[in-house]
Amino acid sequence: MPLIVVTTSPRVAPGMLSHQAWQALRSGPVLTGSAAHPQLPYLAEAGIEIEVVEPDPRALAGRAVAETVVWLAASESEDFMRAVGNAAVALDEPPLIEVVPGSYDLPGARVLDLVAVMDRLRVECPWDRKQTHETLVPYLLEEAYEVLETIEQGDYPALREELGDLLLQVVFHARVAEDFDMDDVAAGIVEKLVRRHPHVFGSVRAESADEVSENWEAIKAAERAAKGSESVLDGVPMGQPALSLAAQLLRRAERAGAPESLSAAVGQGVARELFDLVRRAADAGLDAEAELRAAARSYRDRVRAWESTTDR
């Protein structure tokens, strides 16, 4: 006789089970080790009786020898399920163990865990509870720069962790906010992405990346007009590093058809020279910010090498 283990995801609404799971739950007595299993009320409503028992690997394996038994898995560890398998193998006539997924996590489902953890931290942790959008700004910038550093170093294994730290800041700000939440944040960016990709979600055709960029800029221009923005430069974050700021302003102005003469003789002294360098880098297809960062890293490495050979 088989032992059928039905697994469910805590990130999927209770009662949303696969057809295969419903069939399994009606194939024999159903046991579970958790009286608080979220599926219990829904299974009871469907007429399925659940017996709550103390998780006992040997007893569970032994009972499955004589009859089909369904085990509704809760938060049991892998060690428990491994113990069930070991107990079954030790029997003279071991039962067949079949795992039936009752519900699956969709891509992105673990973000729900992050939202739940952040909700709890905001209530139970004194430090998290006192934070505001303003106090979190340094951490947001720090985490963004750490993501940048892992990419520049090509340290892609570390990138996953750094992206998680950055995602935490997004969820944190959404939790601090009083007039929107994480669902509103996600809904907003989904709407924007769909609106700005009519070649994917609509009937517009775009055969190349350049065509996509042209469509994107046209759509953004229409959005600015709808908002009453008077300048193509509206929305450029002036708090970003100066080299990237100058590059973005030049890029926006060029796309709007601003004459090249406007970028000449901007500022005085070193400021003028720096701005001109940014313009020259853009003309050469280079990112001035990235180029200077690369030079800075090279200088750092040289200083460290000098330190290692110098008796100071």
C-alpha positions in Angstrom: 0.0 0.0 0.0 1.3 3.5 -0.6 2.0 6.4 1.7 1.0 9.5 -0.1 2.6 12.7 1.1 0.7 15.8 0.0 2.8 19.0 0.2 1.4 22.5 0.1 2.9 26.0 -0.2 2.2 28.5 2.6 2.5 31.2 0.0 -0.6 30.0 -1.9 -4.1 30.6 -0.6 -5.4 27.6 1.4 -7.9 25.5 -0.5 -6.1 26.2 -3.8 -5.0 22.6 -4.4 -4.2 20.7 -7.5 -6.6 18.1 -9.0 -4.0 15.4 -8.2 -4.0 16.5 -4.6 -7.7 16.4 -4.2 -7.7 12.9 -5.6 -5.0 11.8 -3.2 -6.9 13.3 -0.2 -9.9 11.2 -1.0 -7.9 7.9 -1.5 -7.5 7.0 2.2 -7.4 8.3 5.8 -5.6 11.7 6.0 -3.2 12.4 8.8 -1.3 15.5 9.7 1.1 16.5 12.5 -0.2 20.1 12.8 -3.5 21.1 14.3 -2.9 24.6 12.9 -2.4 23.5 9.3 -4.0 26.2 7.2 -5.7 23.7 4.9 -7.7 22.0 7.6 -10.8 24.3 7.6 -11.0 24.1 3.8 -10.6 20.3 3.7 -13.3 20.0 6.4 -15.6 22.1 4.4 -15.0 19.8 1.4 -16.0 16.8 3.6 -12.5 15.4 4.1 -11.8 14.3 7.7 -8.3 14.9 9.0 -6.7 13.1 12.0 -4.1 15.2 13.9 -1.5 12.9 15.3 2.0 13.1 16.8 4.5 12.9 14.0 5.9 9.4 14.3 7.9 8.1 11.3 7.8 4.4 12.3 4.1 4.5 13.1 3.3 6.3 9.8 5.4 3.9 7.7 3.9 0.9 9.5 0.3 1.9 9.0 1.0 2.4 5.3 1.8 -1.3 5.0 -1.8 -2.3 5.6 -3.7 0.6 3.9 -3.3 3.6 1.8 -2.4 6.5 4.1 -2.3 10.2 3.2 0.0 12.5 5.1 -0.7 16.2 4.8 2.7 17.7 5.3 3.0 20.9 7.4 6.2 22.4 8.5 8.0 19.1 9.1 11.7 19.3 8.4 13.5 17.2 5.8 14.8 15.2 8.7 11.3 14.0 9.5 10.5 12.9 5.9 13.9 11.2 5.7 13.1 9.4 8.9 9.9 8.2 7.4 11.8 6.9 4.4 14.3 5.1 6.6 11.5 3.6 8.7 9.8 2.3 5.5 12.9 0.7 4.1 13.5 -1.1 7.4 10.2 -2.9 7.1 9.9 -6.4 5.5 7.4 -5.1 3.0 8.1 -1.4 2.7 5.2 0.8 1.4 5.6 2.9 -1.7 6.0 6.5 -0.8 4.6 9.0 -3.3 4.9 12.8 -3.0 2.0 14.8 -4.5 2.5 18.6 -4.7 -0.8 20.1 -3.7 0.2 23.7 -4.6 3.3 25.3 -6.1 5.1 28.5 -5.5 4.8 30.8 -8.5 7.9 32.8 -9.5 8.4 35.7 -7.0 6.4 33.9 -4.2 9.2 34.2 -1.7 8.8 38.0 -1.8 5.6 37.3 0.2 7.9 35.9 2.9 10.0 39.1 2.9 6.8 41.2 3.2 5.7 39.1 6.2 9.1 39.3 7.9 9.2 43.0 7.4 5.7 43.4 8.8 6.8 41.5 12.0 10.0 43.5 12.3 8.1 46.8 12.0 5.9 45.8 14.9 8.3 43.9 17.2 11.8 45.4 16.6 12.4 48.7 18.3 15.0 49.8 15.7 12.9 48.9 12.7 9.8 50.5 14.3 11.5 53.9 14.7 12.8 54.2 11.1 11.4 56.7 8.6 11.9 57.3 4.9 14.5 59.9 5.8 16.5 57.8 8.2 16.6 54.9 5.7 18.1 57.0 2.9 21.8 56.2 3.8 21.1 52.5 3.8 19.3 52.7 0.4 22.3 54.4 -1.1 24.8 52.1 0.6 23.1 48.9 -0.6 22.8 50.3 -4.2 26.5 51.0 -4.3 27.3 47.5 -2.9 25.2 46.1 -5.8 27.2 48.2 -8.2 30.5 47.1 -6.7 29.7 43.4 -7.0 28.8 43.9 -10.7 32.0 45.9 -11.4 34.0 43.1 -9.7 32.2 40.4 -11.5 31.4 38.8 -8.2 28.0 37.3 -9.3 27.7 34.8 -6.4 27.7 37.8 -4.1 25.3 39.7 -6.3 22.4 37.6 -5.1 22.9 38.6 -1.5 23.5 42.3 -2.4 20.3 42.4 -4.5 18.5 40.9 -1.5 19.8 43.7 0.7 18.6 46.3 -1.8 15.2 44.6 -2.1 14.9 44.8 1.6 15.2 48.6 1.4 12.4 48.7 -1.2 10.1 46.6 1.0 11.1 48.6 4.1 10.1 51.9 2.5 6.8 50.4 1.3 6.1 49.3 4.9 7.0 52.6 6.4 4.7 54.5 3.9 1.2 55.4 5.2 -0.6 55.9 1.9 0.7 52.9 -0.1 2.1 49.4 0.4 4.2 46.8 -1.4 1.3 45.8 -3.6 0.9 49.4 -4.7 4.6 49.6 -5.5 4.5 46.4 -7.5 1.3 47.3 -9.3 2.7 50.7 -10.3 5.8 49.3 -11.9 3.8 46.5 -13.6 1.5 49.1 -15.2 4.5 51.2 -16.3 6.3 48.2 -17.9 3.2 47.1 -19.7 2.5 50.6 -20.9 6.1 51.2 -22.1 6.4 47.8 -23.9 3.6 47.9 -26.5 5.7 45.7 -28.7 5.3 43.0 -26.1 1.9 43.6 -24.6 0.3 45.4 -27.5 0.2 45.5 -31.3 3.3 47.8 -31.9 6.1 46.2 -33.8 9.8 46.7 -32.8 12.4 44.5 -34.5 15.5 46.0 -32.9 16.8 47.4 -29.6 17.0 50.9 -31.2 13.3 50.7 -32.2 12.5 49.7 -28.6 14.4 52.7 -27.3 12.7 55.1 -29.7 9.3 53.8 -28.7 10.3 54.1 -25.0 11.3 57.7 -25.4 8.1 58.6 -27.3 6.0 57.0 -24.6 7.9 58.8 -21.9 7.4 62.1 -23.7 3.7 61.5 -23.9 3.7 60.7 -20.1 5.5 63.9 -19.3 3.0 65.9 -21.4 0.1 64.2 -19.7 1.6 65.2 -16.3 2.1 68.8 -17.5 5.9 68.6 -17.4 7.4 71.5 -19.3 10.9 70.2 -19.8 12.5 67.0 -21.0 14.8 67.3 -18.0 12.0 67.0 -15.5 12.5 63.9 -13.4 16.3 63.8 -13.6 17.5 63.2 -10.1 19.8 66.0 -9.2 21.2 64.2 -6.2 23.0 61.6 -8.2 26.9 61.7 -8.6 27.9 64.7 -10.6 29.4 62.8 -13.6 26.4 60.6 -14.1 24.1 63.7 -13.5 25.9 65.6 -16.3 25.8 62.6 -18.6 22.1 62.1 -18.1 21.3 65.8 -18.6 23.3 65.8 -21.9 21.6 62.6 -23.0 18.1 63.9 -22.3 18.8 67.2 -24.0 20.3 65.6 -27.1 17.3 63.4 -27.5 15.1 66.4 -27.3 17.1 68.1 -30.1 18.9 70.7 -28.0 21.7 72.4 -29.9 25.2 71.2 -29.1 26.3 74.7 -28.5 24.4 74.7 -25.2 26.9 72.3 -23.7 29.9 74.4 -24.6 31.5 76.7 -22.0 29.3 75.5 -19.1 30.6 76.5 -15.7 34.1 77.8 -14.9 37.5 76.4 -14.3 37.6 72.8 -13.3 33.8 72.5 -13.5 33.9 73.5 -17.2 36.7 71.0 -17.9 34.8 68.2 -16.1 31.6 68.9 -18.0 33.4 69.0 -21.3 35.0 65.6 -20.4 31.6 64.1 -19.7 30.4 65.4 -23.1 33.4 64.0 -24.9 33.0 60.7 -23.2 29.4 60.5 -24.2 30.3 61.3 -27.8 32.8 58.4 -27.7 30.1 56.1 -26.3 31.7 55.9 -22.9 30.2 56.3 -19.4 32.3 59.0 -17.7 31.2 57.8 -14.2 32.2 54.2 -15.0 35.5 55.3 -16.5 36.5 57.4 -13.5 35.5 54.6 -11.1 37.7 52.2 -13.1 40.6 54.6 -12.8 40.0 55.0 -9.1 40.0 51.2 -8.6 43.3 51.0 -10.5 44.8 53.7 -8.3 43.5 51.8 -5.2 45.3 48.6 -6.4 48.5 50.5 -7.0 48.5 52.1 -3.5 47.8 48.7 -1.9 50.7 47.2 -3.9 52.9 50.0 -2.8 51.9 49.5 0.8 52.8 45.8 0.6 56.4 46.6 -0.4 57.0 49.7 1.6 58.3 49.7 5.2 56.2 52.5 6.7 
